Amino acid sequence: MYSHFKFSAHLPSIPDAERFQWLLLGGNWLMLLGLIGTILAIEVSYVFVDHFSLGVQVAGHISMLLFAVSIKFGYIMRCIALKGFGEVL
């Protein structure tokens, strides 16, 4: 079985299994970092708005969009990897 956040020595015997594991790991980490970044951007943009300047708030709003996109790209990478491993999506 393959691991979701670290490399596993036990991969299925399919062609390109190592590449699919790289894609799965990259997608999972990208989704995790995107989620953390989105939460931090929401904190800067909405929760602690009085503590940050206007420029930082604008950067927070822009980064919120970019982090949300990274979650979506990570999910696409994960779906491609799981499909390559033969999982039914």
C-alpha positions as CSV (number, residue, x, y, z in Angstrom):
1,M,0.0,0.0,0.0
2,Y,1.2,3.5,-0.7
3,S,1.5,6.2,1.9
4,H,-0.2,9.6,1.7
5,F,2.3,11.9,3.3
6,K,5.7,10.0,3.1
7,F,7.3,7.6,0.7
8,S,6.4,3.9,1.0
9,A,8.6,1.0,0.1
10,H,5.5,-1.1,-0.7
11,L,4.1,0.1,-4.0
12,P,1.8,-1.7,-6.4
13,S,3.5,-3.5,-9.2
14,I,2.2,-1.1,-11.9
15,P,4.2,1.0,-14.4
16,D,5.2,4.4,-13.1
17,A,4.1,3.6,-9.5
18,E,6.9,5.8,-8.2
19,R,5.8,8.7,-10.3
20,F,2.2,8.3,-9.1
21,Q,3.5,8.3,-5.5
22,W,5.4,11.5,-6.1
23,L,2.2,13.0,-7.6
24,L,0.1,11.8,-4.6
25,L,2.5,13.1,-2.1
26,G,2.8,16.4,-3.9
27,G,-0.9,16.8,-4.1
28,N,-1.5,16.0,-0.5
29,W,1.2,18.4,0.7
30,L,-0.1,21.1,-1.6
31,M,-3.6,20.7,-0.3
32,L,-2.4,20.8,3.3
33,L,-0.2,23.9,2.7
34,G,-3.0,25.6,0.8
35,L,-5.4,25.0,3.6
36,I,-3.0,26.4,6.2
37,G,-2.3,29.4,3.9
38,T,-6.0,30.0,3.3
39,I,-6.7,30.0,7.1
40,L,-3.8,32.4,7.7
41,A,-5.0,34.7,4.9
42,I,-8.5,34.7,6.3
43,E,-7.1,35.6,9.7
44,V,-5.1,38.5,8.3
45,S,-7.9,39.7,6.0
46,Y,-10.9,39.5,8.2
47,V,-10.3,38.5,11.8
48,F,-7.3,40.7,12.8
49,V,-8.1,43.5,10.3
50,D,-7.2,46.3,12.8
51,H,-3.7,45.0,13.3
52,F,-2.5,45.1,9.7
53,S,-2.0,47.9,7.2
54,L,-4.1,48.2,4.0
55,G,-1.2,46.8,1.9
56,V,-1.0,43.7,4.0
57,Q,-4.8,43.2,3.9
58,V,-4.7,43.5,0.1
59,A,-1.9,40.9,0.0
60,G,-4.0,38.7,2.3
61,H,-7.0,38.9,0.0
62,I,-4.8,38.1,-3.1
63,S,-3.1,35.3,-1.3
64,M,-6.4,33.8,-0.2
65,L,-7.3,33.3,-3.9
66,L,-3.9,31.8,-4.7
67,F,-4.0,29.4,-1.7
68,A,-7.5,28.3,-2.7
69,V,-6.3,27.6,-6.2
70,S,-3.4,25.5,-4.7
71,I,-5.9,23.4,-2.8
72,K,-7.7,22.7,-6.1
73,F,-4.5,21.9,-8.0
74,G,-3.5,19.6,-5.1
75,Y,-6.8,17.8,-5.3
76,I,-6.4,17.3,-9.1
77,M,-2.9,15.9,-8.6
78,R,-4.3,13.5,-5.9
79,C,-7.1,12.3,-8.2
80,I,-4.7,11.7,-11.1
81,A,-2.4,9.7,-8.8
82,L,-5.2,7.6,-7.2
83,K,-6.6,6.9,-10.7
84,G,-3.1,5.8,-11.7
85,F,-3.0,3.4,-8.8
86,G,-6.3,1.9,-9.9
87,E,-8.6,3.5,-7.2
88,V,-12.2,4.1,-8.2
89,L,-13.0,7.8,-7.7
